C-alpha cells in the first residue's frame, strides 16, 4: 500500500496545540499577576486545563486536518472543542469549589488560546498548501466509473493542487464489466490507492459492497461522486437507516455552535463598546442636543429576522419631522441633515445606540442592514432573493455597507443586496471580524454618508 504521507501531521498538530495552550496560559497568568492580582494560584488551574484539553481533543479529534484545506471549517471544529473544554473546566471548578482561580485569568487564557490557534492553523495551512503545490504530501487516487463524471472530477481537482491528490489511473464502466471480480480487486491492490472515487450514475449494490469491503480490508477511503451539479454549497448526507439521502438547501442553516458563538460575541462586544465608550456616548448626546432642536435619539420601525418589526435607535442626524412627506432615502447632500448630523453620518457614530438593539437580541453586530417595510416590499418585487436576508438577524454593520456604502435609491439598494447574499453564504467568525475592521476603517476615514 502507499505511504500515508500525512501520518505525522495529526500528532504534530496535537502537540503544537498543547504547546500553544500552555503559552496562552503563561501569558494570561503573567498579565493577570501583573495588572490585576498578586495572589493568583494557577498551578491547579494549569493542570486542570491541560488534562481536560487532552481528553476533549482526543475525543473530538480537532487536530486532524482534512482534505480539502478549508481554514474556516477547521476553526469551526476547533471552536466546538473549545466550547466543550470551557464547559468541562467550569463544571470542575464549581463542583470542587476552586474559587481561587481568577476569572480574568480564564478569560485571557481562552481568548489568547483561540487567537494563537488562528495564527498556528493559518501557518500550517500555508505550509501544506505550498508543499502540495510543489508535488509533495500527495494522496494516490484511483477513479472508476462514468467517463464524463470522472473527467469533471479530474478537471476540478486539477484547478486545486493544494488538495494534494495524484490520479494514478481511471477504470471505466466498460472495463469493469470485462474484468472478472478477482482481476478487478488485484488491479485495485496493484495501484495502491489511498482513496477511490466511484463515479456512477447508477451503481450496482453488489459492486458497491465489494468496494466498501475492499476499502475496509486495505485501509482505503471509498468516496461516491454524484452526477449532480449544484449551484450552491449546501448539500449534506442524511442517513435514513441504510439509505443515504442528499439533502439540498437554498441557504445555510446555522448550527447551534455558530448561533451560540455569534450571540456570545454580540453580547461581549456590545457591552465592551457601551461600557468603554460611555463618555463618548455622553459627549455625543450633549452635542446633538445643543446643535439642533429635538430629541437626542431617533427611533424608527425596521423589519428584523423572520419579518418581525422592532424599533431601531440612532443619534438624531436630521431635523425634526424630516419624513413628514413619507418614507425617503437620504443622499449625501440631503438638506434634511443637520450640520452635526453630517459628521455623525460620515463617522457612522449615529449608529452607536444600536448596540442596545444588539444586546436586546433584535440585531447582531454583523448582518444585513435592516430596512423599512415600505422599501422591503419594493425590493422583494425587484429582487425576490432579498427574502433570504430576512432569515437572519439584521446587523449594525454589513459587508454591503462597507463594500458598497449607503444606498440613495432603490436601484442602489438592489445592487447592494448581492454583497449581503455573499455574506449569507459565508457566515463565520473570520468574515465578521473582517467586516468589523473594515467598518472601523470607514469610520476613521469619514467615508460614511
Secondary structure as GFF3:
##gff-version 3
##sequence-region A 1 449
A	DSSP	alpha_helix	9	35	.	.	.	ID=ss1
A	DSSP	alpha_helix	43	60	.	.	.	ID=ss2
A	DSSP	alpha_helix	71	95	.	.	.	ID=ss3
A	DSSP	alpha_helix	103	133	.	.	.	ID=ss4
A	DSSP	beta_strand	139	145	.	.	.	ID=ss5
A	DSSP	alpha_helix	147	158	.	.	.	ID=ss6
A	DSSP	three_ten_helix	161	163	.	.	.	ID=ss7
A	DSSP	beta_strand	165	172	.	.	.	ID=ss8
A	DSSP	alpha_helix	173	178	.	.	.	ID=ss9
A	DSSP	alpha_helix	181	191	.	.	.	ID=ss10
A	DSSP	beta_strand	195	199	.	.	.	ID=ss11
A	DSSP	alpha_helix	205	218	.	.	.	ID=ss12
A	DSSP	beta_strand	221	225	.	.	.	ID=ss13
A	DSSP	beta_strand	235	240	.	.	.	ID=ss14
A	DSSP	beta_strand	243	248	.	.	.	ID=ss15
A	DSSP	alpha_helix	256	276	.	.	.	ID=ss16
A	DSSP	alpha_helix	278	291	.	.	.	ID=ss17
A	DSSP	beta_strand	297	303	.	.	.	ID=ss18
A	DSSP	three_ten_helix	305	307	.	.	.	ID=ss19
A	DSSP	beta_strand	309	315	.	.	.	ID=ss20
A	DSSP	alpha_helix	339	347	.	.	.	ID=ss21
A	DSSP	three_ten_helix	349	351	.	.	.	ID=ss22
A	DSSP	alpha_helix	354	360	.	.	.	ID=ss23
A	DSSP	beta_strand	363	366	.	.	.	ID=ss24
A	DSSP	alpha_helix	373	382	.	.	.	ID=ss25
A	DSSP	three_ten_helix	384	391	.	.	.	ID=ss26
A	DSSP	beta_strand	394	397	.	.	.	ID=ss27
A	DSSP	alpha_helix	399	403	.	.	.	ID=ss28
A	DSSP	alpha_helix	410	424	.	.	.	ID=ss29
A	DSSP	alpha_helix	429	444	.	.	.	ID=ss30
###
